[in-house]
Amino acid sequence: MRAYLFHGMGSTPKCWDKVFKKDTKFQTMKYPEESSSWENCIQELQSSISETITTPSAFIGYSMGGRLAISTAIDHYIKDRLTHLILISTGLGFSSDSEKKERETIEEKWLESARTNIDIFWKNWAQSPLFSLNERFKEDKLNEWLEEKKHINFKHLNRDIAILSPRNHIFLEPTLKELLESDIKVLYISGKLDKKYESIGDSLNNKFKNIGFHHHMVENCGHNILWEKPDLLRELIHSFLGE
């Protein structure tokens, strides 16, 4: 089975190396640098994937990458060939204009901070309630995470925050339901310490567990499962894909 990997915000395709090493069955997706909109990025991803996708295939998305995976999968040609979708710590966007406006205000503060000093931005990001990496990582592992972020320049970060923002697309729950109704199996993975996304997974499981949705919660883990529990994540993914 071929699997396509979608990385999260402020990261690169190399983030998946911790999980899958050099397994050629897992193809990392590179997002267009010059995308002018969410829709433009999705169209380019759909065009690229349509050239190689076969049945069976899987999409695996972490955080922002999960939203990109859902939106890319709805293309008819791709949907007909996709059999599995794995979402890791993924939100589905916003259903109201007020939520989108609130997010825009937050993003403006993030970008101003990054524009002023991107190294300090990442240190603050690591300590944010969503990640709390300073509490979960030993110093050497936190420094490794911060070192990886040195490869992310402001242009890259601006694309992820301003263009690929959840405020720039529709609320994706109906899209996810359509994929489930197309017999695509969905696994949602969240960390038990990541209360926001654990709640999202529980809510989706209550609605869609009878049509192929599964929710797995990882003990002693927060939002950044790729870094916190890479070996367990690899096992969960291989098991769900039947490998």
Secondary structure as a PSIPRED ss2 file (coil, helix, strand):
# PSIPRED VFORMAT (PSIPRED V4.0)

   1 M C   1.000  0.000  0.000
   2 R E   0.000  0.000  1.000
   3 A E   0.000  0.000  1.000
   4 Y E   0.000  0.000  1.000
   5 L E   0.000  0.000  1.000
   6 F E   0.000  0.000  1.000
   7 H C   1.000  0.000  0.000
   8 G C   1.000  0.000  0.000
   9 M C   1.000  0.000  0.000
  10 G C   1.000  0.000  0.000
  11 S C   1.000  0.000  0.000
  12 T C   1.000  0.000  0.000
  13 P H   0.000  1.000  0.000
  14 K H   0.000  1.000  0.000
  15 C H   0.000  1.000  0.000
  16 W H   0.000  1.000  0.000
  17 D H   0.000  1.000  0.000
  18 K H   0.000  1.000  0.000
  19 V H   0.000  1.000  0.000
  20 F H   0.000  1.000  0.000
  21 K C   1.000  0.000  0.000
  22 K C   1.000  0.000  0.000
  23 D C   1.000  0.000  0.000
  24 T C   1.000  0.000  0.000
  25 K C   1.000  0.000  0.000
  26 F E   0.000  0.000  1.000
  27 Q E   0.000  0.000  1.000
  28 T E   0.000  0.000  1.000
  29 M C   1.000  0.000  0.000
  30 K C   1.000  0.000  0.000
  31 Y C   1.000  0.000  0.000
  32 P C   1.000  0.000  0.000
  33 E C   1.000  0.000  0.000
  34 E C   1.000  0.000  0.000
  35 S C   1.000  0.000  0.000
  36 S C   1.000  0.000  0.000
  37 S C   1.000  0.000  0.000
  38 W H   0.000  1.000  0.000
  39 E H   0.000  1.000  0.000
  40 N H   0.000  1.000  0.000
  41 C H   0.000  1.000  0.000
  42 I H   0.000  1.000  0.000
  43 Q H   0.000  1.000  0.000
  44 E H   0.000  1.000  0.000
  45 L H   0.000  1.000  0.000
  46 Q H   0.000  1.000  0.000
  47 S H   0.000  1.000  0.000
  48 S H   0.000  1.000  0.000
  49 I H   0.000  1.000  0.000
  50 S H   0.000  1.000  0.000
  51 E C   1.000  0.000  0.000
  52 T C   1.000  0.000  0.000
  53 I C   1.000  0.000  0.000
  54 T C   1.000  0.000  0.000
  55 T C   1.000  0.000  0.000
  56 P C   1.000  0.000  0.000
  57 S E   0.000  0.000  1.000
  58 A E   0.000  0.000  1.000
  59 F E   0.000  0.000  1.000
  60 I E   0.000  0.000  1.000
  61 G E   0.000  0.000  1.000
  62 Y E   0.000  0.000  1.000
  63 S C   1.000  0.000  0.000
  64 M H   0.000  1.000  0.000
  65 G H   0.000  1.000  0.000
  66 G H   0.000  1.000  0.000
  67 R H   0.000  1.000  0.000
  68 L H   0.000  1.000  0.000
  69 A H   0.000  1.000  0.000
  70 I H   0.000  1.000  0.000
  71 S H   0.000  1.000  0.000
  72 T H   0.000  1.000  0.000
  73 A H   0.000  1.000  0.000
  74 I C   1.000  0.000  0.000
  75 D C   1.000  0.000  0.000
  76 H H   0.000  1.000  0.000
  77 Y H   0.000  1.000  0.000
  78 I H   0.000  1.000  0.000
  79 K H   0.000  1.000  0.000
  80 D C   1.000  0.000  0.000
  81 R C   1.000  0.000  0.000
  82 L E   0.000  0.000  1.000
  83 T E   0.000  0.000  1.000
  84 H E   0.000  0.000  1.000
  85 L E   0.000  0.000  1.000
  86 I E   0.000  0.000  1.000
  87 L E   0.000  0.000  1.000
  88 I E   0.000  0.000  1.000
  89 S C   1.000  0.000  0.000
  90 T C   1.000  0.000  0.000
  91 G C   1.000  0.000  0.000
  92 L C   1.000  0.000  0.000
  93 G C   1.000  0.000  0.000
  94 F C   1.000  0.000  0.000
  95 S C   1.000  0.000  0.000
  96 S C   1.000  0.000  0.000
  97 D H   0.000  1.000  0.000
  98 S H   0.000  1.000  0.000
  99 E H   0.000  1.000  0.000
 100 K H   0.000  1.000  0.000
 101 K H   0.000  1.000  0.000
 102 E H   0.000  1.000  0.000
 103 R H   0.000  1.000  0.000
 104 E H   0.000  1.000  0.000
 105 T H   0.000  1.000  0.000
 106 I H   0.000  1.000  0.000
 107 E H   0.000  1.000  0.000
 108 E H   0.000  1.000  0.000
 109 K H   0.000  1.000  0.000
 110 W H   0.000  1.000  0.000
 111 L H   0.000  1.000  0.000
 112 E H   0.000  1.000  0.000
 113 S H   0.000  1.000  0.000
 114 A H   0.000  1.000  0.000
 115 R H   0.000  1.000  0.000
 116 T H   0.000  1.000  0.000
 117 N C   1.000  0.000  0.000
 118 I H   0.000  1.000  0.000
 119 D H   0.000  1.000  0.000
 120 I H   0.000  1.000  0.000
 121 F H   0.000  1.000  0.000
 122 W H   0.000  1.000  0.000
 123 K H   0.000  1.000  0.000
 124 N H   0.000  1.000  0.000
 125 W H   0.000  1.000  0.000
 126 A H   0.000  1.000  0.000
 127 Q H   0.000  1.000  0.000
 128 S C   1.000  0.000  0.000
 129 P C   1.000  0.000  0.000
 130 L C   1.000  0.000  0.000
 131 F C   1.000  0.000  0.000
 132 S C   1.000  0.000  0.000
 133 L H   0.000  1.000  0.000
 134 N H   0.000  1.000  0.000
 135 E H   0.000  1.000  0.000
 136 R H   0.000  1.000  0.000
 137 F C   1.000  0.000  0.000
 138 K C   1.000  0.000  0.000
 139 E H   0.000  1.000  0.000
 140 D H   0.000  1.000  0.000
 141 K H   0.000  1.000  0.000
 142 L H   0.000  1.000  0.000
 143 N H   0.000  1.000  0.000
 144 E H   0.000  1.000  0.000
 145 W H   0.000  1.000  0.000
 146 L H   0.000  1.000  0.000
 147 E H   0.000  1.000  0.000
 148 E H   0.000  1.000  0.000
 149 K H   0.000  1.000  0.000
 150 K C   1.000  0.000  0.000
 151 H C   1.000  0.000  0.000
 152 I C   1.000  0.000  0.000
 153 N C   1.000  0.000  0.000
 154 F H   0.000  1.000  0.000
 155 K H   0.000  1.000  0.000
 156 H H   0.000  1.000  0.000
 157 L H   0.000  1.000  0.000
 158 N H   0.000  1.000  0.000
 159 R H   0.000  1.000  0.000
 160 D H   0.000  1.000  0.000
 161 I H   0.000  1.000  0.000
 162 A H   0.000  1.000  0.000
 163 I H   0.000  1.000  0.000
 164 L C   1.000  0.000  0.000
 165 S C   1.000  0.000  0.000
 166 P H   0.000  1.000  0.000
 167 R H   0.000  1.000  0.000
 168 N H   0.000  1.000  0.000
 169 H C   1.000  0.000  0.000
 170 I C   1.000  0.000  0.000
 171 F C   1.000  0.000  0.000
 172 L C   1.000  0.000  0.000
 173 E H   0.000  1.000  0.000
 174 P H   0.000  1.000  0.000
 175 T H   0.000  1.000  0.000
 176 L H   0.000  1.000  0.000
 177 K H   0.000  1.000  0.000
 178 E H   0.000  1.000  0.000
 179 L H   0.000  1.000  0.000
 180 L H   0.000  1.000  0.000
 181 E H   0.000  1.000  0.000
 182 S C   1.000  0.000  0.000
 183 D C   1.000  0.000  0.000
 184 I C   1.000  0.000  0.000
 185 K E   0.000  0.000  1.000
 186 V E   0.000  0.000  1.000
 187 L E   0.000  0.000  1.000
 188 Y E   0.000  0.000  1.000
 189 I E   0.000  0.000  1.000
 190 S E   0.000  0.000  1.000
 191 G E   0.000  0.000  1.000
 192 K C   1.000  0.000  0.000
 193 L C   1.000  0.000  0.000
 194 D C   1.000  0.000  0.000
 195 K H   0.000  1.000  0.000
 196 K H   0.000  1.000  0.000
 197 Y H   0.000  1.000  0.000
 198 E H   0.000  1.000  0.000
 199 S H   0.000  1.000  0.000
 200 I H   0.000  1.000  0.000
 201 G H   0.000  1.000  0.000
 202 D H   0.000  1.000  0.000
 203 S H   0.000  1.000  0.000
 204 L H   0.000  1.000  0.000
 205 N H   0.000  1.000  0.000
 206 N H   0.000  1.000  0.000
 207 K H   0.000  1.000  0.000
 208 F H   0.000  1.000  0.000
 209 K H   0.000  1.000  0.000
 210 N H   0.000  1.000  0.000
 211 I H   0.000  1.000  0.000
 212 G C   1.000  0.000  0.000
 213 F E   0.000  0.000  1.000
 214 H E   0.000  0.000  1.000
 215 H E   0.000  0.000  1.000
 216 H E   0.000  0.000  1.000
 217 M E   0.000  0.000  1.000
 218 V E   0.000  0.000  1.000
 219 E C   1.000  0.000  0.000
 220 N C   1.000  0.000  0.000
 221 C C   1.000  0.000  0.000
 222 G C   1.000  0.000  0.000
 223 H C   1.000  0.000  0.000
 224 N C   1.000  0.000  0.000
 225 I H   0.000  1.000  0.000
 226 L H   0.000  1.000  0.000
 227 W H   0.000  1.000  0.000
 228 E H   0.000  1.000  0.000
 229 K C   1.000  0.000  0.000
 230 P H   0.000  1.000  0.000
 231 D H   0.000  1.000  0.000
 232 L H   0.000  1.000  0.000
 233 L H   0.000  1.000  0.000
 234 R H   0.000  1.000  0.000
 235 E H   0.000  1.000  0.000
 236 L H   0.000  1.000  0.000
 237 I H   0.000  1.000  0.000
 238 H H   0.000  1.000  0.000
 239 S H   0.000  1.000  0.000
 240 F H   0.000  1.000  0.000
 241 L C   1.000  0.000  0.000
 242 G C   1.000  0.000  0.000
 243 E C   1.000  0.000  0.000
